[in-house]
Amino acid sequence: MNSNKITYLYMFGCPYCKNADRAIEELIKENQEYKGLEIERINETLHPLKVRNYDYYYVPSMFIGDSKIYEADPSQNFDDIKASVKRVFDLAIQQ
């Protein structure tokens, strides 16, 4: 298992997940170093057994290993989400 792999929990139709996807695309365009990150995307609706051991309530949520680094908050706008995803990416690169 890659120690800096990001596990990204999401669901279809979620506007916060859509913003996180957009943030991921923008961040990778802005910083080529992010392109090499391993991101495992798990749709919680399609794969409930895969997500049952993760401690989270809202999606999107992102983990590095067993540590939750980001969990969306319903008050977040796109800029907040992008900043949170960037923090996850930066932590993953440092490991």
WOLIN-V878533 format. One record per backbone hydrogen bond with DSSP energy under -1.0 kcal/mol. NH is the residue of the N-H (numbers start at 1). CO is the residue of the C=O. If there is no record, write none. Layout:
NH&CO / NH&CO
This chain:
5&2 / 6&38 / 7&63 / 8&40 / 9&61 / 10&42 / 14&11 / 18&14 / 19&15 / 20&16 / 21&17 / 22&18 / 23&19 / 24&20 / 25&21 / 26&22 / 27&23 / 28&24 / 29&25 / 30&26 / 31&27 / 34&31 / 37&34 / 40&6 / 42&8 / 44&10 / 47&43 / 51&47 / 54&51 / 56&54 / 61&9 / 62&70 / 63&7 / 64&67 / 67&64 / 69&62 / 70&62 / 72&60 / 76&73 / 81&77 / 82&78 / 83&79 / 84&80 / 85&81 / 86&82 / 87&83 / 88&84 / 89&85 / 90&86 / 91&87 / 92&88 / 93&89 / 94&90 / 95&91
